[in-house]
Every structure is written in C-alpha cells, then in structure tokens.
Amino acid sequence: MNAGIRPPHHQYDYVGRFAPSPSGPLHFGSLICALASYLHARQHNGRWLLRIEDVDTPRIDKAMSPIIVNSLKQHNLDFDGELMYQSERFEHYQSSLNYLAKQEQIYACKCSRREIRERAPFYDGHCRDANLPFENYALRWKNEAKRKRFHDMHFFEQIVSDRMAQEDPVLKRADGIYAYHLAVVTDDIEQGVTHIVRGADLLDTTPLHLSLFCALASEEAVQPTYLHIPVASDKPGQKLSKQHHAPPIQDEHALTNLKAALQFLGCSRAKFNHIGSTEKLIEWAISHYDFSDLPKRTEILVSDANGVY
C-alpha cells in the first residue's frame, strides 16, 4: 500500500489552480492561462485556487506577488480559499523527498550541465550507483516509470520524446533549492487539484508529473486531468515570458485585455464586443465560452491582438 501524501479531507469534484511565478508582473500570456483555467473551473462549478510559485528564490521579486493578486482582481478573476506561497512550504517538499528516499528512489548527482551535455543529449543516470552523500549534491529521482503517454482534454492522446520519458529529474538542486517538479506535484496532491489547465509548452513534462504523482500520493488520491492550451508567442518558437521581456498587462485596460484573451482562446469577438464591463464579460464567458473553440495549435502569435500590443 502506498502511504504517501494524502489528499485533503474535503474532496471536491473539481479543483483547478493558477500558479504564476512572481519574477515579474502578469503579461498577456499569463492572463490567457489564468482566464482559461478560471473559466474551466467555473463552468464545472469548481474551485479555482491561486498558488504563488516562488520556490526558486534567486529569481523571485517579493514585490510582485501583491501586484499579481491585484491584477487578477482587476480582471475579475477571484480565487477561492487561501493564497498559497511555495516559499512557505519547504518542510512539505522535504517531507516528499524524505518519503522517496525511504523508498530508495533518490540519489545524489555531482554532474554539471556541461558534463551531461558532453556525454549525451540528456542525463544518462551517470551517478545512479555512485552512492554519493546527499549533502552538497543535487538529488535526483529514479524515474523507473519512464511514462511516455497521457491523455490531454484538448490535444487528446500525447506521446512525449524518449528523452523526457527516461530522464531522472533533479528534485533538489545542489544549492538547496527545491525543483519545480517536486514542488508542483506535492502541492497539487495536498491541495486536491483535480484539473490542471496550463500552456502547451508544458505538454512534455506531464508524463513525468503523473509518474511522480503516483510515486508520492497515497492510493486514494486521484490523478489530475490535464488540459493544455496554445501558448502566446511574439514570434515562432518564442513564447511571451518575463525572460523575453514581455510587457506587463495594464490593469486600467482590464476589459480590453480580457476581450483580447477571449479572442485568443478562439471566441469570436462579435459575440461579446458589446459588453462594457469586466464583471459582465466574465459572467458572459462562463455561460457562453465553448472550449471546443480552442484552436488545436500549441502556439499562436499575438502580434495582431488589438489592445495588447
């Protein structure tokens, strides 16, 4: 019997979440993802949680979290429950690591990125049997599942590359920072997340997250369902991101921003362009937006998105 992380005592039929990183304010791509996940949750009479993914502390600007929360409120995207900060949950991530270590699924790795690149296109398990001490080294998970397939609610059956399926991911870096994979799966289990709506740039990580979910969760926990949406890009192969200096959304233009985001999600602007407030637009979208209109593309350019660029 798997005695891993147990789900919350109060289970809901639908629990969604939006999990921005506070390395900068929300940009148009962030708003699209927030809106899609919010609408999907509300259309299913579900809860919509907000989680601030600030586990990667060197990249975080603490001043950004309240700005992000305010931006969501200005766009009438109100979350349920308490706001979660990953920076306050390090003990939970260490507990997950300790559990995996007891199952002999964790090992230390001393390989630098350069050394890995020189040996193979992806990490080749070089340190699996080295029996290195855990202190001062990166900690990797023995990915025995090597899962490659999963079902997406929008893109249907997906098969990821051998590289993504076979690699042993780092769960804690040598500098002591907990990795994204560990934090997000631990949080999803403990928050009882049932549905995850996120960008298609994360399609390849989903089998790994599902495998890690199975390794960490207790038997009564139900695996989340995924729906990936097209990412917004300013040019082919380059999604809007803080790293690429995407401009922040302007809260004073919330109605214009939301209309552009709805249009990006495949909804004809003629259907809602007459609506004059963010509250009424969100109400309309909950009742009328159809996710079957979502384009079957992993990337969409936003150069023609009026009111945003």
Secondary structure, DSSP 4 states (H G I P E B T S, - for coil): ----BPPPSS--S-EEEE---TTS--BHHHHHHHHHHHHHHHHTT-EEEEEE---SGGG--TTHHHHHHHHHHHTT-PPPS--EEGGG-HHHHHHHHHHHHHTT-EEEE---HHHHHHH-SS---TTTTS---STTSEEEE---S---EEEETTTEEEE--HHHHH---EEE-TTSPBPHHHHHHHHHHHHT--EEEEEGGGGGGHHHHHHHHHHHB-TTPPPPEEEEEPEEEEETTEE--TTTTPPBP-GGGHHHHHHHHHHHTT--GGGTTT--SHHHHHHHHHHH--GGGS-S-SEEE-TT-TTT-
